[in-house]
Amino acid sequence: MAAALELDARGHPVLILEREDTLGGILMQCIHNGFGLIEFNEELTGPEFAQRFEEDIRKRNIQASLRTTVLDIREEGGLKAIYCVSPSQGMMRIEARAIILAMGCRERSRGNIRIPGTRPAGVYTAGLAQRLVNIEGYIPGRDVVIIGSGDIGLIMARRMSWSGCKVHAVIEILPYPSGLTRNIVQCLNDFSIPLYLSHLVTDIYGRDRVEGIEVTPIESGALMHEKAFKIACDTVLLSVGLVPENEISRNAGIEIQPATNGPWVDSMLMTTMPGVFACGNVLHVHDLVDYVAEEARRAGANAAAWLSGYRPAREIRAKTGPNIRYVMPMRINPERENRLYMRSLIVKNDAQLEVRLDGAVVKSRRLAHVQPSEMLSLTLEPKAVAAAGRDSTVEIALV
Ligand SMILES: Cc1cc2nc3c(=O)[nH]c(=O)nc-3n(C[C@H](O)[C@H](O)[C@H](O)COP(=O)(O)OP(=O)(O)OC[C@H]3O[C@@H](n4cnc5c(N)ncnc54)[C@H](O)[C@@H]3O)c2cc1C
């Protein structure tokens, strides 16, 4: 919606294709607050945040085709052809001059992390459980264990407690939590839910329904089988990471970045398919929706500029330096302001984020605390990279 509003404001007709029967995406099931602190300087719930954008979409008469699933995008006769299907219209082929990919991400499942054990009912991804509780009105179980300390799992620990369920534990393989600190405090500490760091779930048991799990501590990288213990439960929720929804991109031949699992993009957030842009969780998994909205506006503005014939005169490469997992985007326009997002590989207090142009530090910022779960950002002004040559490289490092 943020990208569509930006295109509309610049005079380009837009159509939103959405497979659900409402706009708003994952926000619609996030009925907790904590959204919009940056975007609106207010604390909103997910649906309230989405509603602000939806009201603007309505006011501006931007078309949205709901219950419409995009199956494929192709380059055909100099245009982009979008193949989609809806119960009311059947199969459709829509032509466009540009496309913005904003399909979000999907949750990693039990199969992705290969937890041994039987295959009883009662194992859900945390986001699915969230949808069942908040939208469909079902409680998936009563005695819950959450595997993984990602934000969705933490939010669900609190949600299930509020619903009268007992959340016995959150089990995390890493030595530090994967979710935001504020969620550890508000969703676990406030409800006295224990968080087991450096622990692995080594078995899920139960015949028809989950009856319990086995948890094994990890010490110095080794599983301590003699210290393994069991927790009885009837429900296991998995919060073990998100992966950009990239089937359509991959089928279209768009290059995918291994570090993010989303498309490779240049300084305009344009993928390797000219005229196809990407933003939000389909590009890289964000922590806060406020950053998704900012990035989406940029994708919309860039798509409008591209449609009006703008092309950057030159771009230089942005790459990861020490302790940085990825930098987004992977190209910098030295003539314009560049907004960069990145993720740390380390947990550290009093860290320094550095921008190095061909090895020389051209910008730096002190950060009180960094951890992989919290996205980092910086704005790079043209003056910082004024000395860049044709083969220059900008490296982002954390020291
Ligand atoms: C459980 C949870 C809790 C969160 N808590 C917070 C929080 O407290 N504060 C905060 O700021 N952020 C939070 N976030 C993060 C934030 O909500 C998301 O990062 C953001 O909403 C993602 O926006 P998006 O538009 O990229 O993707 P999505 O919201 O996932 O939207 C993608 C849309 O694309 C549609 N789609 C996908 N494929 C197709 C297709 N083939 N055809 C048609 N339509 C398609 C989907 O139906 C969906 O509507 C949370 C996220 C989750 C999951």
The ligand as an SDF file (V2000), in Angstrom:
LIG
                    3D

 53 58  0  0  0  0  0  0  0  0999 V2000
    3.7660  -12.2020   14.2500 C   0  0  0  0  0  0  0  0  0  0  0  0
    4.4350  -10.9440   13.8520 C   0  0  0  0  0  0  0  0  0  0  0  0
    4.6070   -9.9550   14.7970 C   0  0  0  0  0  0  0  0  0  0  0  0
    5.1800   -8.7410   14.4300 C   0  0  0  0  0  0  0  0  0  0  0  0
    5.2940   -7.7700   15.3750 N   0  0  0  0  0  0  0  0  0  0  0  0
    5.7280   -6.5390   15.0010 C   0  0  0  0  0  0  0  0  0  0  0  0
    5.7180   -5.4460   15.9330 C   0  0  0  0  0  0  0  0  0  0  0  0
    5.3590   -5.5750   17.1070 O   0  0  0  0  0  0  0  0  0  0  0  0
    6.1000   -4.2260   15.4830 N   0  0  0  0  0  0  0  0  0  0  0  0
    6.4880   -4.0380   14.1900 C   0  0  0  0  0  0  0  0  0  0  0  0
    6.8020   -2.8980   13.8050 O   0  0  0  0  0  0  0  0  0  0  0  0
    6.5520   -5.0680   13.3130 N   0  0  0  0  0  0  0  0  0  0  0  0
    6.1720   -6.3030   13.6600 C   0  0  0  0  0  0  0  0  0  0  0  0
    6.1850   -7.3430   12.7610 N   0  0  0  0  0  0  0  0  0  0  0  0
    6.7810   -7.1400   11.4340 C   0  0  0  0  0  0  0  0  0  0  0  0
    5.8680   -6.4780   10.4100 C   0  0  0  0  0  0  0  0  0  0  0  0
    4.5300   -6.7110   10.7100 O   0  0  0  0  0  0  0  0  0  0  0  0
    6.1780   -7.0460    9.0290 C   0  0  0  0  0  0  0  0  0  0  0  0
    7.5580   -6.9160    8.8150 O   0  0  0  0  0  0  0  0  0  0  0  0
    5.4590   -6.3070    7.8850 C   0  0  0  0  0  0  0  0  0  0  0  0
    4.1000   -6.1870    8.1470 O   0  0  0  0  0  0  0  0  0  0  0  0
    5.6850   -7.0400    6.5720 C   0  0  0  0  0  0  0  0  0  0  0  0
    5.0670   -6.3450    5.5190 O   0  0  0  0  0  0  0  0  0  0  0  0
    5.1330   -6.8650    4.0120 P   0  0  0  0  0  0  0  0  0  0  0  0
    4.1860   -5.9860    3.2730 O   0  0  0  0  0  0  0  0  0  0  0  0
    6.5280   -6.9410    3.5320 O   0  0  0  0  0  0  0  0  0  0  0  0
    4.6120   -8.3650    4.0340 O   0  0  0  0  0  0  0  0  0  0  0  0
    3.2140   -8.9900    4.4400 P   0  0  0  0  0  0  0  0  0  0  0  0
    2.5450   -8.2280    5.5030 O   0  0  0  0  0  0  0  0  0  0  0  0
    3.4720  -10.4300    4.6740 O   0  0  0  0  0  0  0  0  0  0  0  0
    2.3360   -8.8160    3.1220 O   0  0  0  0  0  0  0  0  0  0  0  0
    2.5160   -9.5900    1.9730 C   0  0  0  0  0  0  0  0  0  0  0  0
    1.1970   -9.6530    1.2480 C   0  0  0  0  0  0  0  0  0  0  0  0
    1.3840  -10.2580   -0.0280 O   0  0  0  0  0  0  0  0  0  0  0  0
    0.3180  -11.1630   -0.2600 C   0  0  0  0  0  0  0  0  0  0  0  0
    0.7910  -12.1570   -1.2250 N   0  0  0  0  0  0  0  0  0  0  0  0
    1.8470  -12.9970   -1.0920 C   0  0  0  0  0  0  0  0  0  0  0  0
    1.9830  -13.7530   -2.1970 N   0  0  0  0  0  0  0  0  0  0  0  0
    0.9990  -13.3730   -3.0480 C   0  0  0  0  0  0  0  0  0  0  0  0
    0.6190  -13.7870   -4.3530 C   0  0  0  0  0  0  0  0  0  0  0  0
    1.2860  -14.7280   -5.0180 N   0  0  0  0  0  0  0  0  0  0  0  0
   -0.4420  -13.1810   -4.9410 N   0  0  0  0  0  0  0  0  0  0  0  0
   -1.1340  -12.2000   -4.2930 C   0  0  0  0  0  0  0  0  0  0  0  0
   -0.8160  -11.7740   -3.0600 N   0  0  0  0  0  0  0  0  0  0  0  0
    0.2430  -12.3500   -2.4470 C   0  0  0  0  0  0  0  0  0  0  0  0
   -0.0030  -11.7510    1.1130 C   0  0  0  0  0  0  0  0  0  0  0  0
   -1.2950  -12.2650    1.1660 O   0  0  0  0  0  0  0  0  0  0  0  0
    0.1710  -10.5140    2.0030 C   0  0  0  0  0  0  0  0  0  0  0  0
   -1.0120   -9.7870    2.1470 O   0  0  0  0  0  0  0  0  0  0  0  0
    5.6120   -8.5560   13.1050 C   0  0  0  0  0  0  0  0  0  0  0  0
    5.4700   -9.5700   12.1600 C   0  0  0  0  0  0  0  0  0  0  0  0
    4.8750  -10.7540   12.5240 C   0  0  0  0  0  0  0  0  0  0  0  0
    4.7300  -11.8390   11.4860 C   0  0  0  0  0  0  0  0  0  0  0  0
  1  2  1  0
  2  3  1  0
  2 52  2  0
  3  4  2  0
  4  5  1  0
  4 50  1  0
  5  6  2  0
  6  7  1  0
  6 13  1  0
  7  8  2  0
  7  9  1  0
  9 10  1  0
 10 11  2  0
 10 12  1  0
 12 13  2  0
 13 14  1  0
 14 15  1  0
 14 50  1  0
 15 16  1  0
 16 17  1  0
 16 18  1  0
 18 19  1  0
 18 20  1  0
 20 21  1  0
 20 22  1  0
 22 23  1  0
 23 24  1  0
 24 25  2  0
 24 26  1  0
 24 27  1  0
 27 28  1  0
 28 29  2  0
 28 30  1  0
 28 31  1  0
 31 32  1  0
 32 33  1  0
 33 34  1  0
 33 48  1  0
 34 35  1  0
 35 36  1  0
 35 46  1  0
 36 37  1  0
 36 45  1  0
 37 38  2  0
 38 39  1  0
 39 40  1  0
 39 45  2  0
 40 41  1  0
 40 42  2  0
 42 43  1  0
 43 44  2  0
 44 45  1  0
 46 47  1  0
 46 48  1  0
 48 49  1  0
 50 51  2  0
 51 52  1  0
 52 53  1  0
M  END
$$$$
